[in-house]
Amino acid sequence: MQKAKDGHVDFLVLGSGIAGIRAAIELARHGCVLVLTKGEIFESSTEHAQGGIAVALAEDDEVHLHFDDTLRAGDGLCREEAVRILVEEGPQAIHELIEWGMHFDKNGGKLAFTREGAHSRSRVLHSQGDSTGAGILRALVAKAKKLRGVEIRPHSYAVDLLADSGRIAGVFYLDETTQSLKEIRAGSVLLATGGLGQVYKETTNPPVACGDGVAMAYRAGAYLSDMEFIQFHPTALYIQSAPRFLLSEALRGEGGLLRNIELERFMPRYHEAGELAPRDIVSRAMVMEILRCRSEFNYLDLTGLDAEHVMKRFPKIYSTCLAFNIDITLDLIPVRPAAHYAMGGVATDLEGATTLEGLYAAGEAAATGVHGANRLASNSLLEGLVYGARAARAMVEKHGFSDPLPRQASFASAKHIPNHAPAPRTVIAAAELERAACHIRTILWEKVGIIREGNELSEAIQKLDAIELSSPKTPAQPFYQTRNILEVARVIARSAGERKESRGAHYRSDFPLKDELEPARHSYLSRTKPVSFA
């Protein structure tokens, strides 16, 4: 890895989750690969993914059924070719993982598949019950570490993209061990920085998921797409003193029931699929019941299931809840929705190329169009595998600039964001950054959450625009991270304000229906262009 030490690599990957490590493995045969990751190597959303990975490999399943289910969940906004690539290349990606040492749970010597919300077949693979993401990531990292061309450098926080002669040529990053800014140049750069759940007060995402890659791309001038579509997971453990620990949808797939504070099962009133309805519907139903019953949470009820099976099937969930004095086989579990996944991100084509030459994106940081307006459960890990590999192949082939925006898009004539009355600017000192981040998260949770309304969205935009962060005298991760949270929050609020319909995870009480007069359109915006649709 002499080139990396000299400040230059062939390929630079930002992020050590499933998309980033899969890409690094693909790139290793073609040059020197450096993976920069914030914090520890295994500190990513992949590591925390319990639910599993969806793939059409069961005897009673077909690729076209997985395709149809994904489109249905995406509520008319999925990019069909992107979905086709996902479901068709998915089986090979899983076989590849198994060859590299990944062990999925089996039943009688055969792969064991379970069903989750909005799937028409049992097609979700798991590892050790509820530790699927961790298992996949360890298998990928083990494979990557065997390759001579890959270096994974932890505690390296990417701050901003480096541009040279009109293309992205590297990154400035903070060496967290020395608190110094450094520069690394590369032939091409892949953003695989994961999610942005930490923009919200309530989230299942780990602390590192602050939308860093999306914010960096935005500052560099890349187009973002579909940023208004944030998926809220219906069942996060709700204990005031505890983080919002994810309770996998597979719990409901095994027969778990949702009850309100009055112990009434309510989901059949909202959807014929009950607890296995699409996540956006379940999350809204839970909010409606919380409001109706004047409570803070609902209950997830597993008491009707076989206790031994539950403990064996969900060992991590069982032990975590037990640490909070909740025995999930005997007790009702207090739950409420929390921000979980971003369907939108940096706009890419089908090969991961962004609107900036030399810059690629994959995984949750990218907007490929696979998930549409609402991600189908357990499709995200598969997307990381499939599109991480595709982006890597494109980087090797050096296709250069490939515009992922629809040809009919015309941003020059796009409608401008409504002007708001000037708000007083609030300059935040470095010592108050955590308080500022909490303030931003509260605005998003209260004004740009599961149920949205025009006046509240406008209020959110005004409040966010009134915040100004003062740059620190020395490099400081809290400043860079809060800056990213603020910029991503503004983008989400503006995108939500401009989409005047309800579709998938974006629900507006003042526009409760889908716009049936126009074809479903994706939203786009950049640092210099307001929100437009195409």
Rosetta blueprint (number, residue, H / E / L):
1 M L
2 Q H
3 K H
4 A H
5 K H
6 D L
7 G L
8 H E
9 V E
10 D E
11 F E
12 L E
13 V E
14 L E
15 G L
16 S L
17 G L
18 I H
19 A H
20 G H
21 I H
22 R H
23 A H
24 A H
25 I H
26 E H
27 L H
28 A H
29 R H
30 H H
31 G L
32 C L
33 V E
34 L E
35 V E
36 L E
37 T L
38 K L
39 G L
40 E L
41 I L
42 F L
43 E L
44 S L
45 S H
46 T H
47 E H
48 H H
49 A L
50 Q L
51 G L
52 G L
53 I E
54 A E
55 V L
56 A L
57 L L
58 A L
59 E L
60 D L
61 D L
62 E L
63 V H
64 H H
65 L H
66 H H
67 F H
68 D H
69 D H
70 T H
71 L H
72 R H
73 A H
74 G L
75 D L
76 G L
77 L L
78 C L
79 R L
80 E H
81 E H
82 A H
83 V H
84 R H
85 I H
86 L H
87 V H
88 E H
89 E H
90 G H
91 P H
92 Q H
93 A H
94 I H
95 H H
96 E H
97 L H
98 I H
99 E H
100 W L
101 G L
102 M L
103 H L
104 F L
105 D L
106 K E
107 N E
108 G L
109 G L
110 K E
111 L E
112 A L
113 F E
114 T E
115 R L
116 E L
117 G L
118 A L
119 H L
120 S L
121 R L
122 S L
123 R L
124 V E
125 L E
126 H L
127 S L
128 Q L
129 G L
130 D L
131 S L
132 T H
133 G H
134 A H
135 G H
136 I H
137 L H
138 R H
139 A H
140 L H
141 V H
142 A H
143 K H
144 A H
145 K H
146 K L
147 L L
148 R L
149 G L
150 V E
151 E E
152 I E
153 R E
154 P L
155 H L
156 S E
157 Y E
158 A E
159 V E
160 D E
161 L E
162 L E
163 A E
164 D E
165 S L
166 G L
167 R E
168 I E
169 A E
170 G E
171 V E
172 F E
173 Y E
174 L E
175 D E
176 E L
177 T L
178 T L
179 Q L
180 S E
181 L E
182 K E
183 E E
184 I E
185 R E
186 A E
187 G E
188 S E
189 V E
190 L E
191 L E
192 A L
193 T L
194 G L
195 G L
196 L L
197 G H
198 Q H
199 V H
200 Y L
201 K L
202 E L
203 T E
204 T L
205 N L
206 P L
207 P L
208 V L
209 A L
210 C L
211 G L
212 D H
213 G H
214 V H
215 A H
216 M H
217 A H
218 Y H
219 R H
220 A H
221 G L
222 A L
223 Y L
224 L E
225 S E
226 D L
227 M L
228 E L
229 F L
230 I E
231 Q E
232 F E
233 H E
234 P E
235 T E
236 A E
237 L E
238 Y L
239 I L
240 Q L
241 S L
242 A L
243 P L
244 R L
245 F L
246 L E
247 L L
248 S L
249 E L
250 A H
251 L H
252 R H
253 G H
254 E L
255 G L
256 G L
257 L E
258 L E
259 R E
260 N L
261 I L
262 E L
263 L L
264 E L
265 R E
266 F L
267 M H
268 P H
269 R H
270 Y L
271 H L
272 E L
273 A L
274 G H
275 E H
276 L H
277 A L
278 P L
279 R H
280 D H
281 I H
282 V H
283 S H
284 R H
285 A H
286 M H
287 V H
288 M H
289 E H
290 I H
291 L H
292 R H
293 C L
294 R L
295 S L
296 E L
297 F L
298 N E
299 Y E
300 L E
301 D E
302 L L
303 T L
304 G L
305 L L
306 D L
307 A H
308 E H
309 H H
310 V H
311 M H
312 K H
313 R H
314 F L
315 P H
316 K H
317 I H
318 Y H
319 S H
320 T H
321 C H
322 L H
323 A H
324 F L
325 N L
326 I L
327 D L
328 I L
329 T L
330 L L
331 D L
332 L L
333 I E
334 P E
335 V E
336 R E
337 P E
338 A E
339 A E
340 H E
341 Y E
342 A E
343 M L
344 G L
345 G E
346 V E
347 A E
348 T L
349 D L
350 L L
351 E L
352 G L
353 A E
354 T L
355 T L
356 L L
357 E L
358 G L
359 L E
360 Y E
361 A E
362 A L
363 G H
364 E H
365 A H
366 A E
367 A E
368 T L
369 G L
370 V L
371 H L
372 G L
373 A L
374 N L
375 R L
376 L L
377 A L
378 S L
379 N L
380 S H
381 L H
382 L H
383 E H
384 G H
385 L H
386 V H
387 Y H
388 G H
389 A H
390 R H
391 A H
392 A H
393 R H
394 A H
395 M H
396 V H
397 E H
398 K L
399 H L
400 G L
401 F L
402 S L
403 D L
404 P L
405 L L
406 P L
407 R L
408 Q L
409 A L
410 S L
411 F H
412 A H
413 S H
414 A L
415 K L
416 H L
417 I L
418 P L
419 N L
420 H L
421 A L
422 P L
423 A L
424 P L
425 R L
426 T E
427 V E
428 I E
429 A L
430 A H
431 A H
432 E H
433 L H
434 E H
435 R H
436 A H
437 A H
438 C H
439 H H
440 I H
441 R H
442 T H
443 I H
444 L H
445 W H
446 E H
447 K H
448 V L
449 G L
450 I L
451 I L
452 R E
453 E L
454 G H
455 N H
456 E H
457 L H
458 S H
459 E H
460 A H
461 I H
462 Q H
463 K H
464 L H
465 D H
466 A L
467 I E
468 E E
469 L E
470 S L
471 S L
472 P L
473 K L
474 T L
475 P L
476 A L
477 Q H
478 P H
479 F H
480 Y H
481 Q H
482 T H
483 R H
484 N H
485 I H
486 L H
487 E H
488 V H
489 A H
490 R H
491 V H
492 I H
493 A H
494 R H
495 S H
496 A H
497 G H
498 E H
499 R L
500 K L
501 E L
502 S L
503 R E
504 G L
505 A L
506 H E
507 Y L
508 R E
509 S L
510 D L
511 F E
512 P L
513 L L
514 K L
515 D L
516 E L
517 L L
518 E L
519 P L
520 A L
521 R L
522 H L
523 S E
524 Y E
525 L E
526 S L
527 R L
528 T L
529 K L
530 P L
531 V L
532 S E
533 F E
534 A L
